[in-house]
Amino acid sequence: MLLADEGNSQTQICRALSCSPLTARHWILMAKSGQAHNWQAQPIGRPKTVTSV
């Protein structure tokens, strides 16, 4: 998000961070829509803790 704020293109961001264009696009859109503060609202991947059912 900081790189996008500095005026870097999506391609430049992907090269600098070694990330996919989809990831860069997602976070650029999150920042532009004002939702960057909700970055942990929908965690991706499996839970960090396991609970018994």
TIMI-2910 file (N, C-alpha, C, CB; in pm, 1 decimal, decimal comma, always signed):
<rs>
+----------+----------+----------+----------+----------+----------+----------+----------+----------+----------+----------+----------+------+
!      n_x !      n_y !      n_z !     ca_x !     ca_y !     ca_z !      c_x !      c_y !      c_z !     cb_x !     cb_y !     cb_z ! resn !
+----------+----------+----------+----------+----------+----------+----------+----------+----------+----------+----------+----------+------+
!    +82,6 !   -117,8 !     +0,0 !     +0,0 !     +0,0 !     +0,0 !    +87,6 !   +125,0 !     +0,0 !    -94,3 !     -0,6 !   +120,3 !  Met !
!   +196,7 !   +118,8 !    +73,1 !   +286,3 !   +234,2 !    +77,1 !   +352,8 !   +257,3 !    -58,1 !   +392,6 !   +215,2 !   +185,0 !  Leu !
!   +388,4 !   +149,8 !   -124,9 !   +449,8 !   +163,6 !   -256,9 !   +351,2 !   +223,3 !   -356,5 !   +500,0 !    +27,7 !   -307,3 !  Leu !
!   +225,4 !   +186,1 !   -346,7 !   +123,5 !   +242,6 !   -434,8 !   +103,9 !   +390,4 !   -404,1 !     -9,8 !   +166,6 !   -420,1 !  Ala !
!   +106,3 !   +426,5 !   -276,3 !    +93,7 !   +566,9 !   -237,6 !   +209,8 !   +651,3 !   -289,7 !    +85,4 !   +578,6 !    -86,3 !  Asp !
!   +325,3 !   +588,4 !   -303,7 !   +442,3 !   +658,8 !   -356,6 !   +435,9 !   +674,7 !   -508,1 !   +569,5 !   +584,8 !   -318,2 !  Glu !
!   +336,3 !   +614,3 !   -571,8 !   +319,4 !   +628,3 !   -715,6 !   +373,5 !   +512,9 !   -797,4 !   +384,0 !   +751,9 !   -760,1 !  Gly !
!   +414,1 !   +405,1 !   -731,7 !   +463,7 !   +288,3 !   -804,4 !   +348,4 !   +217,1 !   -873,4 !   +537,5 !   +191,5 !   -709,2 !  Asn !
!   +377,5 !   +161,5 !   -990,2 !   +275,7 !    +86,1 !  -1063,0 !   +262,1 !    -53,1 !  -1003,4 !   +310,5 !    +77,4 !  -1213,3 !  Ser !
!   +157,6 !   -122,5 !  -1044,4 !   +135,3 !   -259,2 !   -997,3 !   +252,4 !   -348,2 !  -1036,7 !     +3,6 !   -315,8 !  -1054,2 !  Gln !
!   +304,2 !   -329,7 !  -1156,0 !   +418,9 !   -408,6 !  -1202,6 !   +542,1 !   -382,3 !  -1117,5 !   +449,4 !   -377,3 !  -1349,3 !  Thr !
!   +567,6 !   -256,6 !  -1084,3 !   +682,7 !   -223,0 !  -1000,5 !   +668,6 !   -282,2 !   -861,8 !   +699,5 !    -72,0 !   -990,9 !  Gln !
!   +547,8 !   -279,9 !   -807,5 !   +522,7 !   -336,2 !   -675,3 !   +546,5 !   -486,7 !   -676,4 !   +379,3 !   -305,1 !   -629,4 !  Ile !
!   +497,8 !   -554,2 !   -779,2 !   +516,7 !   -699,3 !   -789,2 !   +663,9 !   -735,7 !   -798,0 !   +442,6 !   -754,5 !   -910,8 !  Cys !
!   +739,9 !   -658,9 !   -872,2 !   +883,9 !   -685,7 !   -881,9 !   +953,5 !   -662,2 !   -747,6 !   +947,7 !   -597,0 !   -990,5 !  Arg !
!   +918,4 !   -555,3 !   -679,1 !   +984,7 !   -521,0 !   -553,1 !   +953,0 !   -621,0 !   -442,8 !   +944,2 !   -381,5 !   -509,0 !  Ala !
!   +829,7 !   -671,1 !   -441,3 !   +786,3 !   -759,9 !   -333,5 !   +781,2 !   -907,0 !   -372,2 !   +652,0 !   -717,7 !   -286,0 !  Leu !
!   +806,4 !   -936,9 !   -497,7 !   +795,9 !  -1074,5 !   -548,8 !   +658,7 !  -1133,4 !   -517,7 !   +906,6 !  -1163,6 !   -488,1 !  Ser !
!   +555,1 !  -1057,6 !   -549,7 !   +419,2 !  -1105,8 !   -526,7 !   +345,0 !  -1114,4 !   -660,1 !   +343,5 !  -1013,1 !   -427,5 !  Cys !
!   +230,5 !  -1177,5 !   -658,1 !   +151,4 !  -1191,3 !   -779,5 !    +76,5 !  -1061,5 !   -808,7 !    +52,7 !  -1308,9 !   -766,8 !  Ser !
!    +43,5 !  -1037,7 !   -934,7 !    -35,2 !   -919,3 !   -969,7 !   -171,3 !   -916,7 !   -898,7 !    -55,8 !   -913,8 !  -1120,7 !  Pro !
!   -229,2 !  -1032,6 !   -875,9 !   -357,5 !  -1039,7 !   -806,8 !   -345,5 !   -988,5 !   -663,2 !   -410,3 !  -1183,7 !   -807,5 !  Leu !
!   -238,2 !  -1025,5 !   -595,3 !   -216,2 !   -979,5 !   -458,9 !   -196,7 !   -828,3 !   -455,3 !    -95,0 !  -1050,2 !   -397,5 !  Thr !
!   -115,0 !   -776,1 !   -544,8 !    -91,1 !   -631,5 !   -549,6 !   -221,2 !   -557,4 !   -580,3 !    +16,5 !   -597,5 !   -655,7 !  Ala !
!   -296,6 !   -606,3 !   -675,8 !   -423,3 !   -542,0 !   -712,8 !   -520,0 !   -541,8 !   -594,7 !   -487,3 !   -613,6 !   -833,8 !  Arg !
!   -527,4 !   -653,2 !   -522,2 !   -616,9 !   -663,5 !   -407,2 !   -585,0 !   -556,1 !   -303,8 !   -606,8 !   -802,8 !   -343,6 !  His !
!   -458,2 !   -542,6 !   -267,3 !   -420,7 !   -448,3 !   -162,5 !   -427,5 !   -304,2 !   -209,3 !   -282,1 !   -478,8 !   -112,8 !  Trp !
!   -402,8 !   -278,9 !   -336,3 !   -419,4 !   -143,6 !   -389,1 !   -566,2 !   -104,0 !   -381,7 !   -367,4 !   -134,1 !   -535,1 !  Ile !
!   -655,5 !   -194,6 !   -419,4 !   -799,0 !   -165,4 !   -412,2 !   -845,9 !   -149,8 !   -268,3 !   -879,0 !   -275,7 !   -480,8 !  Leu !
!   -791,4 !   -229,1 !   -176,2 !   -826,3 !   -215,2 !    -34,5 !   -788,1 !    -76,1 !    +15,8 !   -755,9 !   -324,3 !    +50,1 !  Met !
!   -670,1 !    -29,7 !    -22,0 !   -624,4 !   +101,9 !    +21,8 !   -709,1 !   +212,6 !    -39,4 !   -477,5 !   +122,1 !    -14,5 !  Ala !
!   -739,0 !   +200,4 !   -168,5 !   -817,6 !   +303,9 !   -236,4 !   -960,1 !   +311,5 !   -183,6 !   -820,1 !   +277,9 !   -385,9 !  Lys !
!  -1014,5 !   +199,6 !   -140,5 !  -1152,3 !   +198,9 !    -90,9 !  -1161,0 !   +235,4 !    +57,3 !  -1214,7 !    +62,4 !   -113,5 !  Ser !
!  -1046,2 !   +260,4 !   +120,1 !  -1045,7 !   +298,9 !   +260,6 !  -1065,3 !   +182,0 !   +355,4 !  -1151,7 !   +400,4 !   +285,1 !  Gly !
!  -1041,0 !    +61,0 !   +310,4 !  -1061,2 !    -57,9 !   +392,3 !   -930,3 !   -119,6 !   +442,2 !  -1138,2 !   -160,5 !   +313,9 !  Gln !
!   -820,5 !    -49,0 !   +428,4 !   -690,7 !   -104,5 !   +468,1 !   -684,5 !   -137,2 !   +616,3 !   -580,0 !     -7,6 !   +433,1 !  Ala !
!   -759,3 !    -64,6 !   +698,8 !   -756,8 !    -90,7 !   +843,0 !   -826,4 !   -222,4 !   +878,2 !   -823,0 !    +24,6 !   +918,5 !  His !
!   -901,1 !   -279,9 !   +786,4 !   -971,4 !   -406,8 !   +809,7 !   -894,3 !   -526,0 !   +754,3 !  -1110,1 !   -402,2 !   +747,0 !  Asn !
!   -763,1 !   -516,2 !   +748,8 !   -685,0 !   -620,5 !   +682,7 !   -693,5 !   -756,0 !   +751,8 !   -541,8 !   -578,3 !   +674,6 !  Trp !
!   -731,2 !   -761,0 !   +879,2 !   -743,7 !   -889,2 !   +948,8 !   -888,4 !   -934,0 !   +964,3 !   -679,3 !   -880,2 !  +1084,8 !  Gln !
!   -981,9 !   -862,5 !   +904,7 !  -1123,6 !   -892,7 !   +922,4 !  -1160,3 !  -1030,3 !   +865,2 !  -1208,5 !   -784,4 !   +856,3 !  Ala !
!  -1098,0 !  -1068,7 !   +756,8 !  -1126,2 !  -1197,8 !   +694,4 !   -994,2 !  -1272,0 !   +674,6 !  -1201,6 !  -1179,8 !   +558,2 !  Gln !
!   -946,5 !  -1338,7 !   +778,7 !   -818,8 !  -1409,2 !   +766,1 !   -825,6 !  -1520,6 !   +661,5 !   -777,2 !  -1467,4 !   +901,2 !  Pro !
!   -715,2 !  -1539,1 !   +593,6 !   -705,4 !  -1640,9 !   +489,8 !   -623,8 !  -1757,4 !   +543,5 !   -641,8 !  -1583,4 !   +360,0 !  Ile !
!   -662,6 !  -1876,7 !   +508,5 !   -587,7 !  -1994,3 !   +550,3 !   -651,9 !  -2063,3 !   +668,9 !   -446,1 !  -1956,3 !   +584,1 !  Gly !
!   -583,6 !  -2160,5 !   +717,5 !   -640,4 !  -2235,6 !   +828,8 !   -619,8 !  -2160,8 !   +960,3 !   -577,9 !  -2375,6 !   +836,7 !  Arg !
!   -702,0 !  -2188,0 !  +1058,2 !   -691,5 !  -2116,9 !  +1186,9 !   -558,2 !  -2144,7 !  +1255,5 !   -807,0 !  -2157,3 !  +1280,0 !  Pro !
!   -514,5 !  -2051,7 !  +1337,5 !   -387,6 !  -2067,3 !  +1408,6 !   -400,2 !  -2162,0 !  +1527,3 !   -337,1 !  -1931,9 !  +1456,1 !  Lys !
!   -520,9 !  -2176,0 !  +1581,1 !   -541,3 !  -2266,1 !  +1692,4 !   -643,1 !  -2372,9 !  +1655,7 !   -586,3 !  -2189,2 !  +1816,2 !  Thr !
!   -630,3 !  -2486,1 !  +1717,0 !   -722,6 !  -2596,8 !  +1692,2 !   -803,3 !  -2617,2 !  +1819,4 !   -646,5 !  -2728,7 !  +1650,5 !  Val !
!   -933,2 !  -2631,8 !  +1803,3 !  -1019,8 !  -2655,6 !  +1916,8 !  -1087,7 !  -2790,1 !  +1901,5 !  -1123,4 !  -2543,8 !  +1931,2 !  Thr !
!  -1117,4 !  -2854,6 !  +2013,2 !  -1189,0 !  -2981,0 !  +2006,0 !  -1339,1 !  -2952,7 !  +1996,1 !  -1157,0 !  -3070,2 !  +2129,7 !  Ser !
!  -1406,7 !  -3038,2 !  +1925,0 !  -1551,3 !  -3019,2 !  +1904,0 !  -1628,3 !  -3109,9 !  +1995,4 !  -1590,8 !  -3045,7 !  +1757,6 !  Val !
+----------+----------+----------+----------+----------+----------+----------+----------+----------+----------+----------+----------+------+
</rs>
